[in-house]
Amino acid sequence: MGLGVGDDRLDSWKEIASYLKRDVSTVQRWEKRGGLPVHRHLHDKVGSIYAFKAELDDWWRNGHDRVEAGNEAGLVKDDPGQSGGSSERGFLQRQVPTHPRWSVVGAAVLAIGALALSFIAGHRTGTRTAERNQRPSLPSFLTVAPHRGLVSHARFAPDGQTFIFSAGWNGDAQDVYLSRVDSLESRSLGLRGAGLLAVSSKGELAVALDCDFEHGGRGCRGTLARVPLTGGTPRVIADDVRQADWSPDGGELLAIFEDRQRQTFRLEYPIGHVLYSSAPGGSIRHARISPKGDRIAFFDDRDGSLKGITVSVMDLAGRKTTLVSGCAKSHGLAWSPRGDEIWFSGVCRGSGFALFAVTLSGRTRVLWRNAGPFDLDDLSGDGRALLTLIDVRVGAAGIPPGAAAERDLSYFGWSQVGGISADGTALLFSEHGYRGAPGSPDTLYLRKTDGSPAVRLGEGLMARALSPNAEWAIGERLPSAATIPPGSPLPGTLILVPTGVGQSRPVARGPIVWYGQVSWLPDGRHIAFMGAEESQDQRCYVQDIDGGLPRPITPQGTTPFFSGRLVVTADGRFIVARGPDKQAALYPIDGGMPEPIRGITPMDDPIEWNADGKSLYVRARQRVPAKIYRIELATGHRELWKELMPADPAGVIDVGAQVGKVVLTPDAKAYAYSYVRWLCELELVNGLK
């Protein structure tokens, strides 16, 4: 079945029944007796079900509307009061005659039909058995790495019975492990801190040393090295490698390099020969060489948004063809054993999380659907698959004023911290929802840091900043990515939202076409933000919330900090920004020359200015744990203030870096942060066709 807008998911019996215009008990009987296509998440409790509209439509059109004509013989009856005509969703409903004469005739016809069917059944047992055996069976799953934590990559060894994977269990550092499909035991290869990239036909590994794992499909960024499958000293090949693959003969390596300075990715095969480069801000992911060695398949993310990913194939002359477009959250890709299809996991054209197969002519089909995200890691020569099922959540934690230990401040499954009040008693955050549809809007919330229930402030708003007195919040409303050309910035709108009585209103944008980081000035009447005007580079602006227009205060080419904070000094006179020279400096809000900041490094991201104005809190650019330093401005002396990490470190791959922020009160007595947790199960799957 092809991909289409009709593949929307229904996530409960109530939604399915509403879609079919029946009650819950009826559709549950249809599932048992009529084969209604309802799915169950493999790792959820009994009763956690879902269905897809397109599959329900197909089921109905393919003759299964006969359930409408049921009788006392055991077929499902129509529900009282719901035997009307065709619904707007296209479900055909057959009307059953109710006149007594027609009832008699109908009974006779049914009796004759039953005799005929009995006769035919007696003479066609072999045919029926053959037909039943030809029906596709559901895939079977076997958990082969039953531990708690992150699985970053997995590959089959050449024998097809051994597999290698990299994982970090229970908050420990990543390591590379070897296991067999008939055993739950695994053996470390002694590559602590490394991430697996590929396994050659000769049994040699390609690994990323000092792996910096990044969620979102970019994989491990580290030093590419070769190491024998039996273990040994790695042989270093190249730096700044994200992903790699071996040629079919095991002689050459393909590598994806990340150039952070140019914000581009490049695909080299063999290493040293550039076949393809991404657009600035985009990325190349999961490149795999075909079994014949003549083509390379990969995900091409043009703008880095994870919303416009394509499945592309390229020959060795660099000629690129797009096979599938409009994908998101695509984290795994492999060639079929015959090399006639490319299998990949992701969310494509509103399909929900699914495993797809696409031919080189672009014909796409669905192999398997799942209620949550998963990665396709590898395919064996006989068609078995290694899949990583992922439970990904974004939580929040922090210390309220006067508390001695951190408190869990998560609300639902995607709590992105946006701001904290000056006294540390109120926290602004937005929720996206663990299983929200791709592109669905955020919801803006405010809650007390003592753990009180959250208050909903607005729909469709991403948390940006909370005023010092917690009376106003800034949320950003983003348009649907589907309406924006690939590679274009999302022209959001800043919304001023009262946390108490009052009406929300947009912030006058003036010439601004794009917004980045947002912060409040200490007076609670002005905001500072990163933004850009039409055909101009980004810079910092200040704006009066009571109707003023944005005023630029830094030169064009000012770049944002990695951690998403725009810091204003305690007296409101300066803003900490990184100028066109990439150096952090103090830029006067009322005009003047910038002043250098002593002691800060290019790898530091400002968090908050101390209330006494004498020191600056920064975080080092690493994801876990988040290391916060205090820099004394007079001397440049720095000291570690705190390491931030949830009490349960299992599967935590990011603390306040890419998702949410680290927010700190000026007196440093309260703070909060978001963190990303990936809990993975590595599965051996049979029966995917």
Buried (B, 14 or more C-beta within 10 A) or exposed (E): BEBEEBBBBBBBBEBBBBBBBBBEEBBBBBBEEBEBBBBEBBBEEEEBBBBBBBBBBBBBEEEBBEBBBBEEEEBBBBBEEEBEEEEEEEBEBEEBEEEEEEEEEBEEEEEEEEEEEEEEEEEEEEEEEEEEEEEEEEBEBEBBBEBEBBBBBBBBBBEEEBBBBBBBBEBEEBBBBBBBBEEEEBEEBEBEBBBBBBBBEEBBBBBBBBBBBBBBBBBBBBBBBBBBBEBEEBEEBBEBBBBBBBBBEBEBBBBBBBEEEEBBBBBBBEBEEEBBBBBEBBBBBBBBBBBEBEBBBBBBBBBBBBBBBBBBBBEEEEEBBEBBBBBBBBBBBBBBBEBEBBBBBBBBBBBBBBBBBBEBEEEBEBBBBBBBBBBBBBBBEEBBBBBBBBBBBBBBBBBBBEBEEBBBBBBBBBBBBBBBBBBBBBBBBBBBEBBBEBEEBBBBBBBBBEEEEBEEBBEBBBBBBBBBEBBBBBBBBBEEBEEBEBBEBBBBBBBBBBBEEEEBEEBBBEEBBBBBBBBBBBEBBBBBBBBBBEEBEBBBBBBBBEEBEBBBBBBEBBBBBBBBBBBBBBEBBBBBBBBEEEEBBBBBBEEEEBEEBBBBEEEBBBBBBBBEBEBBBBBBBEBBBBBBBBBBBEEEEBEEBBEBBBEBBBBBBBBBBBBBBBBBBBBBBBBBBBBBBBBBBBBBBBBBE
